[in-house]
Amino acid sequence: MALTKLTKHIVSGATIVQVRYKDCSNLSTGNTGATQWDSMTLTPQYADSILEVRFQGICRQAMEGTGGNNDHSNNVEGNLHMYINGSNEYTINDAFSFADFGQPYGNTSTSNKGKAVNMFHRHLPGSTNLQTISMQITRSSNDGGSVTCQNGFLIAKEIAGGVLLGTPGNAKVN
């Protein structure tokens, strides 16, 4: 019986080649400037693949007052960024302000300002080199208090390229 060479055939644009995911650790910081929330890596198997990256989590700031009077004078402003190989690919501006929701406890009441954040980005690596995906926060103002990033979940899928075409420079892929 003759030996037969097996080859891998990919249906372009329809095959999920690999999936990586990470349950991001919680982050609480009072630092100003840039702080890394969490990161993960993925090495594409094909140079013409598309990486679909999704992220979701909660960004909030905690403010405390006594007797039910919350101190809303602390207004921490900041953004959430998705970096791929050191390049800022996606930004959510003003990620720490949106809705107030109170959590009373005894004579002290805590109020949280924040929002659930979701990101979806298609990235064209153009090579089979290691891709590093990192989530970072930047604070543009710090009137006191800290920010908390929690319940983060990052997932990246490599999808076989060919049919789905992107634009040069990792611009948005429709």
C-alpha positions in Angstrom: 0.0 0.0 0.0 1.4 3.3 -1.0 1.8 6.2 1.5 -0.5 9.2 0.9 0.6 12.6 1.9 -2.1 14.4 4.0 -2.5 18.1 3.6 -4.5 20.6 5.6 -7.2 22.4 3.6 -8.7 25.5 5.0 -12.0 27.0 3.8 -11.1 30.7 3.7 -13.2 32.9 5.9 -15.2 30.0 7.3 -12.8 28.1 9.5 -11.9 28.9 13.0 -8.3 27.9 13.3 -7.8 28.5 17.0 -9.4 30.2 20.0 -7.7 31.7 23.1 -9.4 33.2 26.0 -8.6 34.7 29.4 -10.6 35.5 32.5 -8.8 38.8 33.4 -7.8 39.4 37.0 -9.5 42.3 38.8 -7.6 45.6 39.0 -7.9 48.3 41.6 -5.6 51.3 41.3 -5.1 54.9 42.3 -2.3 55.5 39.8 -2.6 58.2 37.2 -1.4 57.6 33.7 -1.4 54.2 32.0 -2.0 50.9 33.9 -2.2 47.5 32.3 -5.3 45.5 33.3 -4.3 42.2 31.8 -2.9 40.6 28.6 -2.7 37.4 26.6 -0.8 36.1 23.6 -1.7 34.2 20.4 0.5 33.0 17.6 -1.4 32.8 14.2 -0.9 29.7 12.2 -1.5 31.5 8.9 -0.2 34.8 7.7 -3.4 35.8 6.0 -5.6 35.0 9.0 -7.9 37.5 10.7 -7.9 37.8 14.5 -11.3 38.6 16.0 -10.8 40.0 19.5 -13.6 40.5 21.9 -13.5 42.0 25.4 -16.0 42.7 28.1 -15.7 43.9 31.6 -16.8 46.6 34.2 -14.9 49.8 34.8 -16.0 51.8 37.8 -14.9 54.3 40.5 -16.0 54.0 44.1 -16.9 57.1 46.1 -17.8 57.0 49.8 -19.8 59.3 52.0 -21.4 59.0 55.4 -25.1 59.2 56.5 -26.3 58.5 52.9 -24.6 61.6 51.5 -22.3 60.4 48.8 -19.3 62.5 47.9 -19.6 62.9 44.1 -16.9 65.5 43.9 -14.4 62.8 43.1 -14.5 62.6 39.3 -11.9 60.2 37.9 -11.8 60.4 34.2 -10.1 57.7 32.1 -10.2 55.6 29.0 -10.0 51.9 28.3 -7.6 50.7 25.5 -7.0 47.5 23.6 -3.4 47.3 22.5 -2.1 44.7 20.0 1.6 44.5 19.8 2.0 47.9 21.4 -0.4 49.6 18.9 -3.6 51.2 20.3 -6.3 49.4 18.2 -9.5 50.3 20.1 -10.4 52.9 22.7 -13.5 53.5 24.9 -13.4 57.1 26.0 -14.6 58.1 29.5 -14.9 54.5 30.6 -15.4 55.3 34.3 -18.5 57.5 34.2 -22.0 56.7 33.3 -24.5 55.5 35.8 -24.7 55.9 39.6 -25.8 52.9 41.6 -25.8 52.9 45.4 -24.9 50.1 47.8 -26.0 51.1 51.4 -24.2 49.5 54.3 -25.0 50.6 57.9 -24.4 54.3 58.3 -22.1 54.4 55.4 -23.3 54.4 51.8 -21.1 53.6 48.9 -21.9 54.8 45.4 -20.3 53.5 42.2 -20.0 55.3 38.9 -19.1 53.1 36.0 -20.2 51.1 33.1 -20.1 47.7 31.5 -17.7 47.9 28.5 -17.6 45.8 25.4 -15.2 45.8 22.5 -15.0 43.9 19.2 -12.1 44.3 16.9 -10.8 42.5 13.8 -7.0 42.6 13.5 -4.9 41.6 10.5 -1.5 40.4 11.8 -0.1 39.8 8.3 2.4 37.2 9.7 2.7 34.2 11.9 4.5 36.1 14.6 3.4 36.1 18.2 0.5 38.7 18.8 0.3 40.3 22.3 -3.2 41.6 23.2 -3.3 43.9 26.3 -6.0 45.9 28.0 -4.9 49.1 29.6 -6.5 52.0 31.3 -5.4 55.6 31.2 -6.5 58.2 33.7 -6.7 61.8 32.4 -7.7 63.2 35.8 -7.5 62.1 39.4 -9.6 64.0 41.9 -8.9 61.3 44.5 -10.3 57.8 44.9 -9.4 54.7 43.0 -10.8 52.9 40.0 -11.7 49.2 39.8 -11.8 47.1 36.7 -13.4 43.7 37.2 -15.1 40.8 35.5 -12.9 41.2 32.4 -13.0 38.5 29.8 -10.8 38.5 26.7 -11.2 36.1 23.8 -9.3 36.0 20.5 -10.2 33.8 17.5 -8.0 33.1 14.5 -10.2 32.8 11.4 -8.7 31.6 8.1 -8.3 34.5 5.7 -8.7 34.8 2.0 -12.4 35.6 1.4 -12.7 38.3 4.1 -10.4 41.1 3.1 -9.2 43.8 5.4 -7.6 47.1 4.8 -3.9 47.8 5.1 -2.6 49.1 8.4 -5.0 47.0 10.5 -7.9 49.4 9.9 -11.4 48.3 10.5 -12.5 45.1 8.7 -16.2 45.1 7.6 
